[in-house]
Amino acid sequence: MGCGDLDAKSNSCDSQIGGIDFNADFVLQKVDVQESEYELLRIWREESYRISVDQCSTVEVPDVYSWNCFLVEEIYHPAIDRLDGWWYGPDTLTKPNGKCILPPQLPRGKSSKHHGSVLIPSIPAYLNALDYHTTEYRHSKPALSQIGSWQIRNLTRYLYLELPHQQNTLLFELEAKTNEFLFQYLKHYKRKPRYVPVDEGARVGGLMLVKEWDPETYPDYIRRRFTGLDSGNSSSSYHNRSFSCK
């Protein structure tokens, strides 16, 4: 068994497609590709990817690729347990914020005639593997190591893993080595600053630095607009008008 990445000529080891080296063990390329079909499938052996397919914890997802970002494991959503209803962070299947998870005009990895489940590693299992990729493959599989580092950065950014309540939810589920790695990583993590426009008062036309998880850092007009709205709608009411420094 192995782990795969869709993007699916059978090569081995350092397979390069389109000039990009993913350090995959095998790359399968579909011939006679039809419209809205994937062409490449990269495969890693379990021992290479450091995930046991039959033993790791998994979660069922609608397809192998969603095109729009959604968090399926809502237990790890940074705002899921807030009592004040303030909503920030990624969209979820129950709070899609008007987005379509599977746009009909884009390729599907799962045929509409296929009724089997699509399972992916849970976030803790995935982080355990990413830690190994980042630290142990730095020299032997540099592309896989760099991708692992990038994925850890993305998970931290979108799940707000640097916040204490997120660490309390996640860290104890990780392997000891990954727990220590992520703990040290988060100690030095710096989030990009985020600003929202000021539409009233002396600073009208200016920008205000905010913390997405703290409504008290937002201008009064945004907090007033938020009052009485459901959490899904409130997310769009302020995040669509905010700016993150690159």
Secondary structure as UniProt FT lines:
FT   STRAND          2..6
FT   STRAND          11..12
FT   STRAND          16..17
FT   TURN            18..19
FT   STRAND          20..21
FT   STRAND          26..29
FT   TURN            35..36
FT   STRAND          40..45
FT   HELIX           46..49
FT   TURN            53..55
FT   STRAND          58..61
FT   HELIX           74..76
FT   TURN            78..81
FT   TURN            97..98
FT   TURN            104..105
FT   TURN            112..113
FT   STRAND          118..121
FT   HELIX           123..136
FT   TURN            138..140
FT   HELIX           142..159
FT   TURN            160..162
FT   HELIX           164..170
FT   HELIX           171..173
FT   HELIX           176..187
FT   STRAND          194..197
FT   TURN            202..205
FT   STRAND          207..210
FT   TURN            212..213
FT   HELIX           215..217
FT   HELIX           220..226
FT   TURN            227..228
FT   HELIX           231..239
FT   TURN            240..241
FT   STRAND          243..244
//
